[in-house]
């Protein structure tokens, strides 16, 4: 399920967008506050952002610029600002689309679906690959040199997060937060148990030392 963060300070519009998106199969994330939006996205990136321009603390243009320093997450500006300069600024700063309020819900949903499909085309194949290890999302299996083993739902989620951050150290806290956000309710101890089981399963298909533990930092593949 795609996660969409709605960054909108008008509670009526925020609720309207949330209901619309949930009813169309999306998971909604709302920022905890308007002071730490960029750090929230860096820590647990959604699949797409709906971003207003007129916001407290800092405007949507600054937020977009900040996000683009570390992420290519799709951003759709949904705003009452409707001048050509506003739209130009949104594009120049890294926005992917620009929709003015009041918006047509059918058009908004179509733009979201199109952008998600275009951005995550590789995910529609439901296969992630790293160092000859293949993760099959459609059947929860991990494969190496034609040997495969099935993963549990928690184990699959962990591997998806590690694969999507391959080559980077993933803090344990980020993994726990990601799993909690996915409503899997994995605490720190359960994470250790799951990592151990994944390593055993990888070993059973001939993969050794694929998941490295970095002391006091996290995990790395």
N, C-alpha and C positions, 0 to 999 in steps of 0.2 A: 504494500500500500504506500502510495506516495505521500510524503509529509510536506505540507505547505505552511509556511509561517506568514501570518497576517499581521503586518506592522501598520496599525491604524489606531489613532487615539480617540476617534469618535466611537463611543460604546455602541451606539445604534448600528452604525455601518459595520463595525467589527463583528457584532452578533449576526448581522444580516449575511455577511460574507462567510462566517463560520458555519451557519446553518446551511447555506447554499452548497458549500464545498463538502461538508459531511454527507449531505444527502446525495452527493454525486460520487461518493466512495473515496474521498480524500481524508487523511488524518490532519487535523489542524493543530498548529503550535502557535501560542500567543506569547509574546515577549514578557518576561517576568517584570521588567521595568524598562524605561526608556533611557536609562543611564548606561546599561551594559549590553545593548543589543548586539554590537559587533562581537564582543567576547562570547556571548551566548551562541552565535552562529559559528564562530571559530571552534567552539568546544563541541557542539552537536549540530552539524550542518543539516538543514532541511533539503528537500529536493527542489524547492522553488519558493520565492518570496513574492508576496504582494505588498508593495511598498508605497505609502503615501508620501507626499513631499512636505506638507505642513505638519510638522511633528514637534513636540516639546523637546528640550535639551539640544538636539541637533536635527537639521532637516533631512529629508530623504536623500538629497543629493550627496550630502556629506557621508551618510550611512552607506550609500552605494559605492562611493569612492573608497571608503575604508574597507568594505568587503572585497572589492576588486584587487586589493593588495595581496590577498591570500586565497581567493576562491573565485571560481567561474560559475557558481550556482546561478541558475536563471532568475532574473529579476524583472517583474512586471510592475511598472508604476501605475497605480490606480489613484487618481487625484482629481480634485476640482480645478486645479491649475491647468488651463487649456490654451496657453499661448504657444506660438511656434517656437519661441525661445525656450520655454519649459521642456517641450518635447525634444528639441535639439540638445539641450543640456543633459537630459536623461540618456540620450543615445551616446553622447560624447563621454559621459562618465561611466558607461558600461552597462546601462539598462538594456534589456532585450525587447521590451515592448512598452507601450504607453497607451493607457486607456483612461478616458476622462469620465468623471461622475456628472450626472447619473449614468451608470453603465447599463448596457443591455446584457442580462445574465447569460443568455445563450452565446453571445459573442465572447464574453469573458471566459466562459467554460471552454469554448472552442479554441481560444488563444492559449489557455492553460494546457489543454490536452495536446495541442500541436507542439508547443514548446517543450513539454515533457518528453514527447515522443522523439523529437529532434535531438534533444540533449542526451537522453538515455537510450539511444538506439541500440547500443551494445548490450544493455541490460535486457532488451526484449529477447535476445538469444538465451538469456538466463544462464550464462557461463562466464566465469571469471578465471583468468589464468595468471599464474606467477611461478617462474622457475620450474616449468613443466608440470606443476601441480595444477589440476583443473578442478574448479568448484562448480558443481552443477546445482543451480538454484531451484530448478523445476522439480528435482527428485531428492534434494538434500543429500547428495553424494559428493565425495571428494575422490579424485582419481589421480593415479600416477602410473605411467607406463602400462596402461590398460588394467591395472589393479584398482579396485574401488572399494569404498566402505561407506556405509550410511551414517549420517550425522543426526543428532537430535535437533529439535527446533532451536534450543539455546546454543548448541555447538555451531549450527549453521549461521546464526546471527553473529556470533563471535568471529567466525572465519570471514564472513562478508565484510565486517568492519575492518579486520586486519588486512584483507586483500585490497580494500579500497584505500588503505593507508600504507600500502606496501613500500618498504624502504624507509619508513618513518617510525620512530618510537611512539607507541600508543600508550599513554598513561592508563593505569588500571582504573582510575576514577572515571576516565572518559568512556571506557568500555562498560563499566557498571551503569553510568548515566544513560548511555545509548540503549542498553538492554532494558533499563527501567522505563525509558521513554517509549520503548516498543511493547510495554506492558508485560514483560517477561519476569520482572521482579527478581533479579539476580543480585545478591549482595556480594561483598568482597570474598567471603569464604567460598560461596558457591562458584564464583568466578574461578578460583584456584582449582576447585574440583573439576570444573568443565575443561579448563586448559589441560589438566593432567590427562583427562579422558581423550581429548583431541590428539594429544601427543602420542598416546598409545595407539589410537586408530591410525594415525599417520605412519607410525612405526610398522604397523601390521601390513601396510601396502608398500613398504620400502623407503619411506621418507624419514630421514633422521635430522634432528636439529633445525627443523623448518621454523619453529616458533622459538625465538630466543628471549630469555628473560634478562632485562637490563636492570641491575640492582637499583632499587629505589626510584626507578624511572617508569618501567612498564614492559611492554612486549614489542618485539620487532620481527617481521618476516622479511 
